[in-house]
Amino acid sequence: MDGLFLAAILGVFILFFILIVGALRRYKRCPSDRVLVVYGKVGSTSSEGASTARSSRCIHGGAAFVWPVIQDYAFLDLTPISIEVDLANALSRQNIRVNVPSRFTVGISTEPGIMTNAAERLLGQGRQEIHDLAKDIIFGQLRLVVATMDIEEINNNRDKFLANVASNVEAELKKIGLKLINVNVTDITDESGYIEALGKEAAAKAINDAKRVVAEKNRDGSIGEAIAQQEQRVQVASANATANIGEADALRAERIETAEANARAVEGENTSKIDIAKSDAERRSQEAEATRKAIAAEKVKEAKALEESYQAQKMAEDQRAERDRASKHADVVVPAEIAKLRVEIEAEAEAENIRRRAKGEADAIYAKLEAEARGTYEILSKQAEGFRQLVAAAGENSNDAVMIMIADKLPELVRMQSEAIQNIKIDKVTVWDGNNSGGGDGKTSTANFLSGMYQSVPPLEDMFKMAGMQLPKYLKGEQLKDENDDVQEGSVEE
């Protein structure tokens, strides 16, 4: 007895140990570089009053108990995937084909709603399959962004181009549970050499600006040199004048001639300086006019570029709004239409079941009526066959056959006639009967009362006439009457 008790305790302990080990083995921890996906019967979500079964439950950075039999689990790898996209011959808004080599880095998102998308669409897929799927999506969105922008905008405003690419690509990747981590676009080229021509134009503009700056510096140097020479000549002339004045008394005539010569020299120099100044002023005016025209042309071109950029941005926003509208339509209207179709299909199935039940009931009624009709037909057929045999037995005489049938039913007819008055209830009958109260036929009043009551029953002859037949004479008493007449006549003759 003690041995059995110890064995039972040991068995319970072993069972309890196995249950604990099994429970610990079903408790799954999620590493930081993975997403734990528990699928199977994981509960339901309520939306707008309707309860919908959840497809899976995603856990990142935690742990969960996975119930055996009704649940199972799998992991999604969060390691980034590098995708090289060599987009070639993409058509821009100016109908110029460009080549956009780029590299994208994507990975599975850890946001709650996007993780559910990844669990529904990427669970069980390998890294290469996810790489190919993301590459196809990136190719399409990159072509779409290039088609909405000009080459100048793509080449000059790289930040806007990368922002548009990241916005479009990330919105599409979220639908399958991926997240855009990085975008890197290398040199952009085109088949027609338009981008190279833009580079040459920019280089030429830079060279011309440098030449203009050098010319301005040379001009400033020439003006400074002329001013220095002028000051030098003025100072020399002033010194010469002072020397000549000191020698005026001695060489007055010479000084006068010298002064006049110097004055003429100074006048010629001043005239030449005036001409130089006028030439410089004209040159500066022409350079200023050329600079003004160049600046105005640049401003007009920049304004036109901004206008086209705003138009492209407006078109991109319209397309993004259309895409968001299509996404909302797919998220709201399509499930509603599916629910509507499901209700219609269920209604049609219920109507089809009702029609089938009604058809089954109609078939059953038809089969029952057909069986009853066949039974009635068999009864009437057998009766007709019996009538034919009865007529044949009567020597093919239908009247005799009828007589045979009446003779067969006569006891029943008599019984029915006698039963017509058997249930009459008479609570009280008082009879004052006398010998002469019945009349001259020798019957009493009581006898007359009973005879009249019985005569109120329809006679057999009247019943036969209503049926279109004649009662046989031997039933009416005519034969007996004739025999009595014959007997009486015989007696008279005797």
C-alpha positions in Angstrom: 0.0 0.0 0.0 2.8 2.4 0.9 4.6 1.5 -2.4 1.5 2.4 -4.4 1.1 5.7 -2.6 4.7 6.6 -3.2 4.4 5.7 -6.8 1.3 7.9 -7.2 3.1 10.8 -5.5 6.1 10.3 -7.8 3.9 10.2 -10.9 2.1 13.4 -9.9 5.5 15.1 -9.2 6.8 14.0 -12.6 3.6 15.2 -14.4 3.9 18.5 -12.6 7.5 18.8 -13.5 6.7 18.1 -17.2 4.0 20.7 -17.2 6.3 23.3 -15.8 9.1 22.5 -18.3 6.6 22.6 -21.2 5.2 26.0 -20.0 8.7 27.4 -19.8 9.5 26.1 -23.2 6.4 27.8 -24.6 7.4 31.2 -23.1 9.2 32.9 -25.9 11.5 35.9 -25.5 12.0 38.4 -28.4 15.6 39.6 -29.2 16.2 43.3 -30.0 17.0 42.6 -33.6 13.8 40.6 -34.3 10.0 40.8 -34.1 8.1 37.9 -32.5 5.0 37.0 -34.4 2.4 34.9 -32.6 -0.3 33.6 -34.9 -3.3 31.3 -34.6 -6.1 32.1 -32.2 -4.8 35.4 -30.8 -8.1 37.2 -30.0 -10.2 39.7 -31.9 -10.4 43.5 -32.5 -13.6 45.6 -32.4 -14.1 48.2 -35.1 -17.4 50.3 -35.4 -19.3 47.8 -33.3 -18.1 44.7 -35.3 -15.7 42.2 -33.9 -13.0 40.9 -36.3 -10.6 38.0 -35.6 -6.9 39.1 -35.4 -4.5 37.4 -37.8 -1.5 37.7 -35.6 0.1 39.5 -32.6 3.5 41.2 -33.0 6.0 41.8 -30.1 9.3 43.7 -30.2 11.5 43.9 -27.2 9.5 41.7 -24.9 8.2 38.1 -24.4 4.9 36.2 -24.7 3.5 32.8 -23.8 2.6 30.8 -26.8 -0.3 28.4 -26.1 0.3 24.9 -27.5 -2.0 23.5 -30.3 -4.0 26.7 -30.8 -1.0 29.1 -31.3 2.4 29.1 -33.0 5.2 31.6 -33.4 7.8 32.9 -35.9 10.4 35.7 -36.0 10.9 38.6 -38.5 14.6 39.7 -38.9 15.1 43.5 -38.5 18.6 43.5 -40.1 18.6 46.3 -42.8 18.6 45.3 -46.4 20.7 47.3 -48.9 19.1 47.6 -52.4 21.0 49.0 -55.4 18.7 50.6 -57.9 20.2 51.5 -61.2 17.2 53.4 -62.8 17.9 53.9 -66.5 16.0 55.8 -69.2 13.5 57.3 -66.8 11.4 59.9 -68.5 11.4 63.4 -66.8 8.7 66.0 -67.0 10.5 67.6 -70.0 10.4 64.2 -71.8 14.2 63.8 -71.4 15.4 60.4 -70.3 17.8 60.3 -67.4 19.8 57.7 -65.5 19.5 57.8 -61.7 21.8 55.3 -60.0 20.9 55.1 -56.3 21.1 52.9 -53.3 18.3 52.4 -50.7 18.5 50.9 -47.3 15.2 49.4 -45.9 14.2 47.2 -43.0 11.1 45.8 -41.3 9.4 48.5 -39.3 8.7 48.3 -35.6 5.7 50.6 -35.5 2.6 48.6 -34.3 0.4 48.9 -37.3 3.2 48.5 -39.8 4.5 45.4 -37.9 1.1 43.8 -38.4 1.4 44.5 -42.2 4.9 42.8 -42.2 3.5 39.8 -40.3 0.7 39.4 -42.8 2.8 39.9 -46.0 6.4 39.0 -45.2 6.2 36.2 -42.6 8.0 33.2 -44.0 9.7 35.2 -46.8 13.5 35.1 -47.2 15.8 38.1 -47.3 16.2 37.8 -51.1 12.5 37.6 -51.7 11.9 40.7 -49.5 14.8 42.4 -51.4 13.2 41.7 -54.8 9.8 42.9 -53.6 11.1 46.2 -52.2 13.2 46.7 -55.3 10.2 46.5 -57.5 8.3 49.0 -55.4 11.3 51.4 -55.3 11.7 51.2 -59.1 8.1 52.3 -59.7 8.1 55.1 -57.2 11.5 56.4 -58.3 10.2 56.6 -61.9 7.1 58.4 -60.7 9.1 61.1 -58.8 11.4 61.6 -61.8 8.4 62.1 -64.1 7.1 64.9 -61.9 10.3 67.0 -61.8 12.5 68.9 -64.3 16.1 68.0 -64.9 17.3 71.4 -63.6 15.3 70.8 -60.4 16.6 67.2 -60.0 20.2 68.3 -60.7 20.2 71.5 -58.6 17.7 70.8 -55.8 18.9 67.4 -54.6 17.3 67.8 -51.2 13.8 68.3 -52.6 14.4 65.3 -55.0 15.5 63.1 -52.1 12.5 64.3 -50.0 10.0 63.4 -52.7 11.6 60.0 -53.3 11.7 59.2 -49.6 8.0 60.3 -49.1 6.7 58.3 -52.1 8.8 55.2 -51.4 8.2 55.0 -47.7 4.4 55.4 -48.1 4.4 52.3 -50.4 6.8 50.3 -48.3 4.7 50.8 -45.2 1.9 48.8 -46.9 4.0 45.7 -46.8 5.6 46.4 -43.4 8.9 47.9 -44.4 10.6 51.2 -43.4 12.9 53.4 -45.5 16.2 53.9 -43.6 18.4 55.8 -46.0 18.5 57.0 -49.7 21.7 57.8 -51.5 21.7 59.1 -55.1 25.0 59.3 -57.0 25.7 61.2 -60.3 22.6 61.8 -62.5 23.2 61.6 -66.3 21.1 61.8 -69.4 21.3 60.6 -72.9 21.1 64.0 -74.6 23.9 65.6 -72.6 21.5 68.2 -71.2 22.9 68.0 -67.7 26.5 68.3 -69.0 25.5 71.4 -71.0 24.0 72.8 -67.8 27.4 72.2 -66.1 29.3 73.9 -69.0 26.9 76.9 -68.8 27.5 77.2 -65.0 31.3 77.0 -65.6 31.1 79.6 -68.4 29.1 81.9 -66.1 31.7 81.5 -63.4 34.6 82.3 -65.8 32.8 85.4 -67.1 32.1 86.6 -63.6 35.8 86.1 -62.7 36.8 88.1 -65.9 34.4 90.8 -64.9 35.9 91.1 -61.4 39.5 91.2 -62.9 38.4 94.0 -65.3 36.9 96.0 -62.5 40.1 95.6 -60.5 42.2 96.6 -63.5 40.0 99.7 -64.0 40.3 100.6 -60.3 44.1 100.3 -60.7 44.2 102.5 -63.8 42.1 105.2 -62.1 44.4 105.1 -59.1 47.5 105.3 -61.2 46.1 108.3 -63.2 45.2 110.1 -60.0 48.7 109.5 -58.6 50.3 110.8 -61.8 48.0 113.9 -61.7 49.0 114.7 -58.2 52.7 114.2 -59.1 52.4 116.6 -62.0 50.5 119.1 -59.9 53.2 119.0 -57.2 56.0 119.2 -59.9 54.2 122.2 -61.5 53.8 123.9 -58.2 57.5 123.4 -57.4 58.5 124.7 -60.8 56.2 127.7 -60.4 57.8 128.6 -57.1 61.2 128.3 -58.6 60.2 130.4 -61.6 58.8 133.1 -59.3 62.0 133.2 -57.4 63.8 133.8 -60.6 61.3 136.3 -62.0 63.3 139.3 -61.5 66.2 138.0 -63.4 64.6 136.0 -66.1 61.1 137.5 -66.2 60.6 137.0 -69.9 61.9 133.5 -69.7 59.7 132.8 -66.7 56.6 134.2 -68.5 57.3 132.0 -71.5 58.0 129.1 -69.3 54.8 129.7 -67.3 52.7 130.0 -70.5 54.3 126.8 -71.8 53.6 125.1 -68.5 50.0 126.4 -68.5 49.4 125.1 -72.0 51.0 121.8 -70.9 48.7 121.7 -67.9 45.7 122.5 -70.1 46.5 119.7 -72.5 47.0 117.3 -69.7 43.6 118.4 -68.1 41.9 118.0 -71.5 43.3 114.5 -71.9 42.3 113.7 -68.3 38.7 114.9 -69.1 38.6 112.7 -72.1 39.9 109.7 -70.1 37.3 110.4 -67.4 34.5 110.6 -70.0 35.7 107.4 -71.5 35.8 105.7 -68.1 32.3 107.0 -67.3 30.9 105.7 -70.6 32.6 102.3 -70.0 31.2 102.1 -66.5 27.7 103.0 -67.7 27.8 100.3 -70.4 29.2 97.8 -67.9 26.4 98.7 -65.4 23.8 98.3 -68.1 25.2 94.9 -69.1 25.2 93.9 -65.4 21.6 95.1 -64.9 20.5 93.1 -68.0 22.3 90.0 -66.8 20.8 90.3 -63.2 17.3 90.9 -64.7 17.7 87.8 -66.9 18.8 85.7 -63.9 15.9 87.0 -61.8 13.4 86.1 -64.6 14.9 82.7 -65.0 14.9 82.1 -61.3 11.2 83.2 -61.1 10.4 80.9 -64.0 12.2 78.0 -62.3 10.3 78.7 -59.0 7.0 78.9 -60.9 7.7 75.5 -62.5 8.9 74.1 -59.2 5.6 75.2 -57.5 3.6 73.7 -60.4 5.6 70.4 -60.0 5.1 70.5 -56.3 1.3 71.1 -56.7 1.1 68.2 -59.1 3.0 66.0 -56.7 0.7 67.1 -53.9 -2.4 66.3 -56.1 -1.0 62.9 -56.9 -0.2 62.3 -53.2 -3.8 63.3 -52.3 -5.1 61.0 -55.0 -2.9 58.2 -53.6 -4.1 58.9 -50.1 -7.7 58.9 -51.4 -7.1 55.6 -53.1 -5.6 54.2 -49.9 -8.6 55.4 -47.8 -10.9 53.9 -50.5 -9.0 50.6 -50.2 -9.1 50.7 -46.4 -12.7 51.8 -45.9 -14.8 51.4 -49.0 -13.4 48.1 -50.3 -14.0 46.3 -46.9 -17.5 47.8 -46.8 -18.2 46.5 -50.4 -16.8 43.1 -49.4 -19.1 43.0 -46.3 -22.0 44.0 -48.6 -21.2 41.3 -51.1 -20.9 38.8 -48.2 -24.4 39.8 -46.9 -25.8 39.5 -50.5 -24.2 36.1 -51.0 -25.6 34.9 -47.6 -29.0 36.3 -48.5 -28.9 34.5 -51.9 -27.7 31.3 -50.2 -30.6 31.6 -47.7 -33.1 32.3 -50.6 -31.7 29.3 -52.4 -32.2 27.1 -49.3 -35.8 28.4 -49.0 -36.4 27.7 -52.7 -34.9 24.2 -52.4 -37.0 23.5 -49.3 -40.1 24.8 -51.0 -39.3 22.7 -54.1 -38.8 19.7 -51.8 -42.1 20.3 -50.1 -43.8 20.9 -53.5 -42.3 17.6 -54.7 -43.5 15.8 -51.6 -47.0 17.3 -52.0 -47.0 16.4 -55.7 -45.8 12.9 -54.9 -48.5 12.5 -52.2 -51.3 13.8 -54.5 -50.0 11.6 -57.3 -50.0 8.6 -55.0 -53.6 9.4 -53.9 -54.6 9.9 -57.5 -53.1 6.5 -58.4 -54.9 5.0 -55.4 -58.2 6.6 -56.5 -57.6 5.5 -60.0 -56.9 1.9 -58.9 -60.1 1.9 -56.8 -62.2 3.2 -59.6 -60.5 0.8 -62.0 -61.3 -2.1 -59.8 -64.9 -0.9 -59.3 -65.3 -0.6 -63.1 -63.8 -4.0 -63.5 -66.3 -5.4 -60.9 -69.2 -3.6 -62.6 -68.1 -5.2 -66.0 -68.0 -8.6 -64.4 -71.4 -8.0 -62.7 -72.9 -7.0 -66.1 -71.3 -10.0 -67.7 -72.8 -12.3 -64.9 -76.2 -10.7 -65.6 -76.1 -11.7 -69.2 -74.9 -8.3 -70.5 -78.2 -6.8 -69.1 -77.4 -3.6 -67.2 -80.8 -3.5 -65.5 -80.4 -7.0 -64.1 -77.0 -6.1 -62.9 -78.4 -3.0 -61.1 -81.1 -5.3 -59.5 -78.3 -7.6 -58.3 -76.5 -4.7 -56.7 -79.7 -3.4 -55.1 -80.5 -6.8 -53.7 -77.0 -6.9 -52.3 -77.5 -3.4 -50.6 -81.2 -3.9 -49.7 -80.6 -4.8 -46.0 -78.4 -1.8 -45.6 -81.1 0.5 -47.2 -83.8 -1.0 -44.9 -81.6 -0.5 -41.9 -81.0 3.1 -42.8 -84.7 3.7 -43.3 -85.5 2.2 -39.9 -82.8 4.2 -38.2 -84.3 7.5 -39.4 -86.8 7.5 -36.5 -85.1 5.3 -33.9 -83.3 8.2 -32.2 -86.4 10.4 -31.8 -86.7 11.2 -28.1 -90.2 11.5 -26.7 -90.1 12.6 -23.1 -93.8 12.1 -22.3 -96.7 10.6 -24.2 -100.2 10.8 -22.9 -102.7 8.6 -24.7 -106.5 8.9 -24.4 -107.5 6.0 -26.6 -111.0 5.0 -27.4 -112.5 2.4 -29.7 -113.9 5.0 -32.2 -111.1 7.6 -32.0 -109.2 6.1 -34.9 -111.8 6.6 -37.7 -113.7 4.1 -39.8 -110.7 1.8 -40.7 -110.8 0.0 -37.3 -107.4 1.5 -36.2 -106.8 3.2 -32.9 -105.3 6.7 -32.6 -102.1 5.3 -31.2 -101.7 3.0 -34.3 -102.4 5.9 -36.6 -99.8 8.0 -34.8 -97.1 5.4 -35.2 -98.1 4.7 -38.8 -98.0 8.3 -39.8 -94.6 8.7 -38.1 -93.2 5.8 -40.1 -94.8 7.1 -43.3 -92.9 10.4 -42.8 -89.7 8.5 -43.7 -89.0 8.8 -47.5 -90.2 5.6 -49.2 -87.7 3.5 -51.2 -89.4 4.3 -54.5 -88.9 8.0 -54.1 -85.3 7.5 -53.2 -84.8 5.4 -56.3 -86.5 8.0 -58.5 -84.3 10.8 -57.1 -81.3 8.7 -58.1 -82.7 8.2 -61.7 -83.7 4.5 -61.2 -86.9 2.5 -60.7 -87.6 0.2 -57.8 -88.3 -3.4 -58.9 -92.0 -4.3 -58.9 -91.6 -7.1 -56.5 -90.3 -4.6 -53.9 -93.3 -2.3 -54.5 -95.8 -5.1 -53.8 -97.4 -5.0 -57.3 -96.8 -8.7 -58.0 -98.5 -9.6 -54.8 -101.4 -7.4 -55.6 -101.8 -8.9 -59.0 -101.8 -12.4 -57.5 -104.4 -11.4 -55.0 -106.5 -9.9 -57.8 -106.2 -13.1 -59.8 -107.3 -15.2 -56.8 -110.3 -12.9 -56.2 -111.3 -13.1 -59.9 -111.0 -16.9 -59.7 -113.3 -17.0 -56.8 -115.9 -14.8 -58.5 -115.9 -16.9 -61.6 -116.4 -20.0 -59.5 
